[in-house]
Amino acid sequence: MQHTWDFATIFQNWEVLWVGLKGTVVMFLVTVVLGLSGGLVVGMGRYAQNSALRWPATAFVEIFRNTPVLVQIIWFYYAFPILTGIEVNPFLAAVLGISLNTMAFSAEIYRAGIQSIEPGQWEAGKAIGMTYGQTLRRIIMPVAIKRILPALTNRGIEVFKMSTLASVVAYVETLNQAKLIADLNFNPIESYTAVALIFFVVLYPVVQATYALERTLRKSD
């Protein structure tokens, strides 16, 4: 099978991809902040001694971790307005789907980090008169965050790539704009290759930075 590569139309429509990339960055910033910060709250709830906190947090994790993100986005866009009467635009539907899914996965990362702390740390906090909450906040979490930081940065990278799923509800991001170029110029291979290259150029320095961060943390230990 022969194919004549045509990247000229990609360069001619670089503004279209640029608009999409800006949409991707906005989507990433919102979802990664909501996902990782919300995951901390849910993760602490998963480890809580009070079952009134632990069971809802567990149910949240199991629901959003075991259902596809793509389905979640579509559900929030089409089904949520029917059930609640609240209109949901493409941006909000994608934010809800991606950030809630990220909360569920990052909550498990936080929980694993907390469980990795030696029992002696808890006993030390109790010995000096700290409450459970104070021990968790002042002793356990600082050490746990340091241990799970590589996993959290990897999750952030996944969230950036996951933003392409927002195209299913026509949110203006990189993949959606590439589809537009492909439909106008009949060059889907070149358009999606351009998306892959854009994501590689953006994420490769981030990945290298995470490696440097891991080396720094190992040296500090």
N, C-alpha and C positions, 0 to 999 in steps of 0.2 A: 504493500500500500504506500503510495507516494503522497507527500503532503508538502505544499509550498508554504513555508513559514512567512507570516505577514505581521511583523511587529511595528510596521510603519503607522498603522492606525492606532496602535496602543500609545505611541509617542504623540500622535496628533491629538489624542484625547486624554492627555495626562492630567488635565484639570479635573476631569470626571473622577479619576482614581484618587486624586488629591482630596477632593470633597469626601469620598468614601473613607479614606484613611483618617481624616479628621473625625468622622463619625465613629470609626472604630476606636480611636483613642478616647473619645468622650465615653463611649459605652464601657470600655475597659476601666477607666478611672472610677466611674460610678459603681460598677459591679464589684470590682476588686476591693474597694473600701467597704461597701456594704457586706460583701461576702466574708471577708476576713475578720472584720470587727464583729459582725453578727455571729460568726462562727465561734468567736471567743466566748460570747455570752452563752450560746447553746452548749459549747463544750464544757464550760464550767457547770452548766445545768446537768449535763450528763454525768458529771462526777459528784454532784451534790448529794449530801446525806439525806436530805428531805425528799421523799418520794413524790411530793406534789410538784417539785421542780424537775426531778429526774425523769419521770414517766412522760410528761409532755415533750421534753427535750429529746428523749429516745424516739418517740413517735415521729417527731419532726424529721430527725435524721433518717429514719428508716423509709419514710415516705419519699423524701426528695433525693435520697441517695440511690434508691432502687427504681426510679422512674426516669426515662430519657429526658434530657434537657430540651430536646426539640419538641417533644410532646408537651412539656410544661409551658414552653413559650406559646405554642399554638393554643393550648387550653386557656391560658390567661388572656389571649387576644380574642378568642371566639366565645368560650364558655363563661368566663368570669363576668362579662357584661350582662349575659342572660340571667345569671344567678343573682347578681347584685344590683343591676341597673346602672352601674358605673361604667362609663365609656373608658376604654383602654386603648391608647394609641400604640403604634409599633414600638416606640422607644420604651414605654413603660412595660409592655408585655415582655420584651426581651430582658429588661432589667430585672423584673420579678423572676423570670425563669432562671436566668444565669446566676443571679446573686443568691437566690434561695438554694439552688443546687450547690453553689460554692460554700454557703454557710454549712450545709450538711456535711460535705467532705472535710472542710477545714475544722469543723467541730470535732471530728474524729482525730484529726491531727493534734489538736489541742489536748484532747482527752488522753491520747497516747503519750504526749509529752508530760502531762501531769502524773500519769501512772508510772512513768520511768524514773521519777524521783524516789530516792531511797527512803524507806520508812523512818530512818533516823532524823531526817529533816523535819518531818511532821512532829516527831517526839521532841525535837529541840525547840520548836516553836511553842509547843504545849508546855514545856518545862519552864520557859521564861514568861509564861502567863498570857500568851497570845490566844485569841479565839481561833476557831476554824477558819473564818473568813480572813482574819489578819494573817494567819500563817500562809494561807493560799496566796494572798495578794503580795505579801512582803518577802516571802522566802521561796515558795514553790514556783510561782509563775515566772519570776525573773530567770531562774535556771531553766525552766521548761521552755520558755520562749527561745532562749539561746540554742537549745538542742534541736528545736523543730524549725528553726529559721530556714534552713535549706529546703525543707519540705513545703513551707509556706511560699517561698519564692518560686518553687516549681509549680505550685498551684496557681500562682499569679500568672505565670507563663501560659498555663492551660486556659486560664480565663481569657487571655488576649486572643488565643486561637479560637476559643469557643464563641467569640463575638460574631464569627461568620454565620452562626446559626440564626442570627437576627434577620438575615436576608429572607427567611421563610415568611416573615410578616411584612416584608418590603421596607424595613428600616434602612436608611441610607448609610451603608457601611461599605467596606472595600469589596467584598464579594458581590454584593448587590449591584454596585457600580460596574464591576467587571461583567456581570450578566448583561447589563445594558449595552456595553460596548460590543459584547459578543453577538447580541441580537441585531444590532445595527450593522455590523460589519461581517457577520458570519465567520467569526474567528474565535470560537470558544477555547481552543487549545492555547492560543497565544494569550487570551485574556486571563485564563486561570493560571497559566504559567507566570504571568505578571504578578498575580496575587501571591503566588508562592514566593516569588523573589522579594516582593515587598515585605512579607512577613519575616522572611529569613533576614533581610537587612535590618529590620527593626529589632528582632528578637536575639540575633546572634550576640550583639554587644551585651544585652541583658544577661544572657546565659553565662558569658565570660565573667561578668561582674559577680554573678552568684558563685562561680567557682572561686573567685578571689576572696569573696566574703567567707566562704567555707574554710579556705586556707588561713585567713586571719583569725577566725574563731578557734581553729585547731591550735594555732600558735599561742593564742591567749590562754588556752587551757593548760 
